[in-house]
Amino acid sequence: MRTGSLTTPAHHELDIGHARDCRVSGAPAAYSDRVTEKPNKPSADAPGSTPPGSPRPTGEPVRSPYDSPTEQFNTSSVKADLTKNLPRTDEELGLDPEVPLYTEVKEAIGAGLTPAAAVTGVPADDTAPTYAFASIPPAPNGGGEPVNRIRRRGDDRRGTLDLGLLLLRLVIGGTFIYHGLQKAAGWFHGPGYDGIRTSMENGGWKHADIAAPMLIAGELGGGILVAVGLATPLAAGAVLAVILDAWMWKQGMTAGFQYKAPTGVELESILAGGAAVIMLTGPGRLSLDRNRGWATRPFLGSLAALVAAVAAAILTYIYLHGGNPLEGIRPFN
């Protein structure tokens, strides 16, 4: 039974049971309807009731949706068609088309790219430090303890090595330029072309018309390229072949080992050793070949050029001059 405005669950159950008894016993329907009315559902005609969707008057107590849990809400009679206008592309889903898929990034990393280069598509700089996914760069040591730092690939700590190689190239290349100008133009009290050709004919060289231009081209052209550090393996190989032929020619003039200057091969030995050193060490970064691999880290290519230069010098001497330059020198006698 309702008492005032408060209804307890026990009273509500009694009302429902009493209404059921009234229907069975033939009690008036109005009474049964009144007692079976939901206690918390406001009547549309009751004073102080608020229609759905209208603003709540000032001073009315706040109602909770849980006051009437069996209340039915009005739904739209038109059902939405969920099969139409479904997003199917990255643009319709609002995704950034520039962001690569996970499979693309995984394949790029497997191909040897860094994670940053795999995402951006731009190769990372070799000198920049890179880190893997979900990793944090190491924090600097703040305790003052010494740390063994790993040098980056581009930091070779060459010091004055490039300056020393530049000085060596200028000395070796300048010496060959000096002798080439003497033979080609007669500068610096040189014999000139006619004089060197006659001298080679008298010294036992065959085909002096071919040998003299080869000698001048090797000394002058190779000396210039060595000095500027351009095509260094070939240039140093050319001057090495030329000076080895001069070494064998001068050594073969007199039986026995002739090393001491001025009649010996002392100068030729120093120039040949300098040319070989330039081939094996590279011209350095202070050269026109600074972007080449052989400039700072020569390997098999420079070694092959050195062997080819020695072989070319020996074959040229045998074909254009002949004879044993080591005659009288044990065990080559």
Steps between C-alpha positions, in 0.01 A plus 500: 500500500621851429539727796566859410784510245710216638462137398715221629566173315296310759200730456538473120481121513191521724329735250572264209366202695192691611431606142525143381250395769267780396499384136424148607224605741340745257616822659465820299754533218587856591620389836708220350651732245577754765678258727699341214630833370877525515595700804777704340342573162372855494157563360459738213216676683668504836606840620870566478564237229743586221441371144795321340738731316376818673726700732466415865333776709701669765474336838389158374710217645742325267368170368715197418442281192510204740175613666308326217717216366216355292429822315511464122663770292377616165712367213509610142283301269761526222780247536845606382653301219839397638616360167518838326780759509737280698859635498731271306811707417760679711364837393142407600623367833689824561844337497812675380597346163861603557539264796635164375345172603666278755585241236672763284709622792593141591611424144702824483678416825575153367656662194755677719340841556484664837156537666497874432590448133236226470225737621608815315640334188811722521834326567644604831830676525788258583646741740178547699436266795206268449299303751263207466125511559381549856849579620629797692838659417756449772506778754827689550714392788453755775710327763834614361612143430696439178294350222645307206323671216444310177623704207257562225567370153586841352733601783833339410725731705745536210684790658774635270501193274331681210742790529795259488361325192452836330864591565615161368295539184635849435860382538464186284271660243708820486820301436345317205355825362846654518662216303209485253535871418874453450438229240190653335589871477867519597420703814732506801805427280337186362587317177157551337320245290771459237768471761324229705413302186865503391614409849266201511620377160859519616404323826377189321126571487316363199227702328609825661221683314252302714702477821569876529131612482404226745767620741389865477129416536568282802713758679309820415141372492540256787683759712221757460228249592694378803554855625129589484385155611286408199469140377776428746538121450548542125714813527727355767519176299615695193782681681596177676535316167705786354739520793541120514609503135745779580623298801562189286666702224736677737576187700582302182760750378765362735534152641434469870264682729514873433306688769702802605433824311579653254563189289289267716129446533452675834262770369305252289453268799363783716257614230381145434443441871307827534274415206430156645416651840250740344331211321471292818394779737285707265527872430310601815210738544695804378476384139259492208439133575376575853157345429649180360551187704870480417556852636487397867459121505661334195488122480517240224457747215806702596702185560401371155605834347839470670558149364386609152741795503797278590404247232460774239844643583669161464327416171574846359867471590526154343329610177657844452845437649574140590780353709536415868520813716607295802809356334792474741275505809482174693282293483372667178832462314 
